[in-house]
Amino acid sequence: MTVSGRATTDWTDIAPGPDLGARLSVLDLATVPNAELIGVMTAWWRQIAHAHAQFYAAMAEVGRAVPVDDDAPAAVASRLLEAREWSSSEIAAALTFTGRRADAEFAFCQVLVGRLPVVWAALRDGTLDVLKARVFADYLEDLTEAQIADLCARFVVRAARWTTGQLAQRLARAIQHIDGDFYRRRYQKGIRERGVSGWIAPDGTATVSAHGLSPVEAAAATERLERSADAIKNAGHPATVHQLRADLMMRLLDGRFDGFTQGQMVATMLADPTTYPDDTADRRSAGPGSGARRRAGGSSGGGTRLRTGGGVVRRRRTGAGVRPAGPAQGASARPSPSPAPNPGPPPEPMRMGGPDVTPRPRHQPTAAPHSRPEFVPVGARCGVEVRIGLATLLGLDDRSAELPGWGPILAEEARTLVAVQHAAEWRFAVTDADGYLILGGATTARPYPAGNTSAGGDCRGGVVEIHVPATLLADLVSGATGADEQVLARWGPVIAGIARFYAGRDAHLRRLDAHPDDRFARAGLRRHVEMRDRTCVFPGCRRPARKAEQDHTVDRRLGGPTVAANLEPLCDRHHLLKHEGGWTLEQPEPGLFRWRSPLGQVYWTRGDPIDPDLPDPVPRGPGEEPDLGGCGPTYDGPIFGRPPRPAQPATPSPVIDPDDTPPF
């Protein structure tokens, strides 16, 4: 193959090591053909992974090296069976690491080299990078050798095509299944150590952080922030959604919004000039036509301008799959400070359940600025999206459930969450033997009465997605499950409705594609695509499909029909990438996607199984119980300032990187 007269190299055929390093070190990058640049970049990344593996192998040897005796020959190579207690100090001095970093690196090294040889070998061979190796170490450290062997055999090879977030989520769910009792006790220990801290960042701003939270409560809190910020944005506020979330959080915490309805919060934020972007300096320095001039009030045609990483201003399209905007996105001039207008009597809560609900794309104004959004009564916790198996709800198993965008949660927490989300939209997904969608629908039947006070009362909004393997549904209909009779009686209306719907599946599937000329997918079709694809379909993106935009694979303006085989969920960023970033997308069969990058790289994606295959439990043997201890170091001082660091342990523990991207 030749590009611009120069033969290309297939870098994937060269194993990382001295040969690859030598070839890369003499390569003039300026002369590399465009089509070969991705190969060169990935070759460097594999070479770096190889170097990391050798580096940690050397560090492990340093940790076990016998102290040198002045009288002993310098060439003696002798090692201890276990690492010396203060080995990390030797490492810190040699590499000019801080003591804390040396402790963390050496602890990771001991787990990687000593307990995860399969992961270390994959790092050496360049099939895993050090970031994924750290995820394996963080999640597998306290497991038994048999459990580690099982999970490594299942995940190490497959992890090469996952992001660190995707790998972490899969490991967490598998560990819950493989050793549920240990995971539950470790979770309870983390809950006991919960707390809040705050500190001043180098730029002078403050950070407030909470840790050790219940994922269900954290998801509900952030869902409330997200919905409220969206309502304020839709009412015409010019600040970014991230800015609005931060402003809302502070006002909810510091008492300024105590007792406010959502309508009152919207009106107050619109009237508060301190929440508006301060871009005066940008406007002074910006020339005609610059993006800074439009940041406060929308853009000139084609959609809303948003910010991405690196300060790039991008335009959000109002094209395929996005409902066209209503009145102008925002006001270009700030309102003068004034008391919050009285929003008047609140409207009725929006009904979230039922098959006729069509979710509205986010951040699109639906009424004139300052109009009242959906009313959420004071004290009602926001509902969230939870995905759970029917067998788990019936008590037939304890498989973990999932909070999309967050990860797996314990079965008992998920059952409680489902019980209080009576007012949510309830969906069901009947799956095949591989866990993929056969048919999805919505149900208005509930196993709990409205206002189920025994479980804490109703949440407002949210989605409950119930996974029903077709084989389980057949067993339930025939009465062959062995489930508790009282539980079955309570869930009977739900199960009967799903069974009736599934019996007419051929007609229902045909009905999904019955309106190919519609501009937007109707509720049933939209729900089907969301359940089928699970997330934004760009490689590695975990944005939940329900919070993404539905795009036509072949654009409507090019004749693309509104049918299941021509729709897919895309988040804001990747929707824009498809239309304006030079990437192309094909859907050879429903739910299977082929992306091609501007440099000719091809990536295939498919949504994860709705009901994934999980490993069988691997019980711990005698003497294999980890010492989780009691409650860890506590901090009774003020929130201001980071919590104090614990004293250096005799055997340091790895530090888990907290800088993961928030799910919202």
Phi, psi and omega in degrees: 000139177231145174229122182053037175080005183241129180293138179265162180248137174273092186293339181292341181278351184258118181289145178296145183149200184301319183295310180297319180299319180294318180294317181291325186291337181257006184280130174271105186299330182294340182260359183286129178300150182305318184291347182258349186298320179299319178298320179294315181299315180291330176296317176300319182295322176293322178293322177295319177300317178300317180294321177300316180299315180293324178298314181288331173296317177295320179298320178298322178294321177301318182295332182258000184292136177290132178308139184283130176268133181303332182270352183274152177300140182294337185273002182289132176244100181231143185230150172274163178288328180231161182293146175291152187299320185251033180298327183296334177293322176298318180293317180300317181293320184288324185256005184052043173273154167291161179301321181293318180292321179297318177302313183294316181294320181289323177297316177299319180300317181295320179292313184296307186281321186276322188248343183236061182298330179291320178293317178299318180296320178295325175294316178298322181278356177081009179276338172238151173257173186293333179294317178288326176299323177294323178298314177302315181296317181299319187272332188260353189306316187267009180273166178282167180298319180294319179294319178298316181299318180297312184288324177295319178297328183279325194243336189299312182293318183289336184295341181300332183257011179249155170282170178297323179294319178294319179296314182299318181295319180291319178296317181300316182292320180294321181293322176302326183276324186282332180208070187299324182294317178296315182298321180295317180291322177294322177297315180296325176295318178297321178297319180296332183265017183297156179184179180229139176222161179210150180203165178267128180279166180302335180273006178091351177277167182253151175238133174243128186225136174244143180223163180072031184268156170294127179302326180295313180292321179296319179295320179294319180295315181287330175296320178296316178300316184294314180296316182294319178295322177297320180296320179292319178297316181294334178281358173112009180289134185277350180292160176287161180296323178297319178297318180295322178298316180296315179297318179297315182301315180297319182288328176288327181279323187272001173098352182296334181252020178302126176077004180284141165283168179296322177299321178292322177297318179299311182297320181293318180295321179295330183268357184260106183293342180289346179267000182271149180299135178265089183246024181301315181295323179296318182293326180295322185268348185277140177274178180302138175080002182285158180292331183299328183296335188253003188298328184277347188215043178084202186215173182273089174075155171080358176129192186262139178272130182234165179256140174246182178298153178078012177077011181282130176268125181236161182254128175276128184282157169247034184273223192304131174081357181246129179295139181297148183291155175274230179296174187310144187296329182193169179272137180280342178246143180286142174287153178287149180302135179201160177300150180299130178295150179286117183287353178078187182296137182288145174289170178294146176302143179288135179282120184266339185271176174094155186285350186263005182281125176253107182301138181268134177305145185284153174066026175247120182297138181246353178206175181298152176308148180076005176285161185275134177273188177305136181272130173243115184302149179299133177092349179277123180286140178294136173285157180231171175272128177229139179243126188209149179281145177298324179299323178292319179295328180276356180081014180280338176207175179238036178297144180293152173262183183223136166259106184305134182089341179253300181141194184283151175229159181296150184300319183293325176293322181293320179298319178296319180297317179298321183296331182264356180260049180298325184273002180286170168280123179259124178244159172225148180229112176274128189242158178272189184295337179266003177089005181267160187292131167262309184205138176236157178198188178232152180225145174260356178287148180222145176274353182239149176287156176299146181065046184292083187293336179296335179255008176107008180083171183282143164274171179248120179082198180095178180221134170248116179250117185256126182264127185230100173302140182302326179293321178294320180299318178297320179294322179294320179295322182273352179078028185253027185261334183077015178288157179301134186295322179294320177296316179297322179296320180293321182271359184307312181298324179294312183296318181297319179295319178295318181298317179296317181297318182292328179298329178259033188299324182297317179292321180295319180294321177295323182294331179302322184259021186280354183228064185293342182269357178296146177288322182237148177294136175286171191304314182296317180292317179299316180297318180300314181294320178298316181288324180294314190265342172072312183220175165309138190270005175290146182306124174084353183280135182247014178298122182303141183300328182293336180257013178253173177266145176268121184250150172276124179303308168263119188306148176302321182293344177258011177095009180292130183279161176267081180223165184302324183283359180231021178233149175203149176277134176227134174290170182309311186297313186277339170296313179295321180300319181295320186272330186232355185261004178087001177273149176241150183227134174234155177232084185301328174214157185306122177088359177246127190235142179237112177261142173234126183277166178300337178264014173087006179281140183247132180230128178258136177225153173209142179301150178296157174301142176294320179243086189287156174286127180241152181291154175291151177302142176240098185297151175279142178272178178302135177080003182259007179288126178287150177271096179280346179068185176272210178292135182289189181304131179252164183222113184258010180278188180292162179299322185300128180100145179292149177301147181297150179279140177291159177298155183296123179284160178298320174242100187301148176259149180294148176265124180279127181295119181275356190273050177274152181291129177302152183283352183247000000 
